[in-house]
């Protein structure tokens, strides 16, 4: 199952880059900046306040701060690598779509039962504040 998830995830990521205007970083993170935001961008050591929606590549939502109607704050270097890298691409007020391969997400183990082993994750993240 994990190998299949990685294969499907890789195909999804490549399609996102080829067909939806996504970019791909050296680490393998795919992203599309929806809104640049201000010139104030976070560093990995900063705490950020965001709204986000996380889905699996089949579109199933596994987590959403929008659904809870509550923004979340966290140190950027204390989350999955795909977030640490991806959120540094935008400034305050910015919004980014991230397609995160498993090695920049929850890895080969996933986070059962919510996130399968080897899953590629799709996040829409809005950056409100850098503290």
Secondary structure, DSSP 8 states (H G I E B T S, - for coil): -HHHHHHHHHHHHHHHHHHS--EE-TTS-EEEEEE---S-B--TTSEEEEEEEEEETTS-EEEEHHHHT--EEEEGGGS-HHHHHHHTTSBTT-EEEEEE-GGGTTTTTTBTTTB-TT--EEEEEEEEEE-
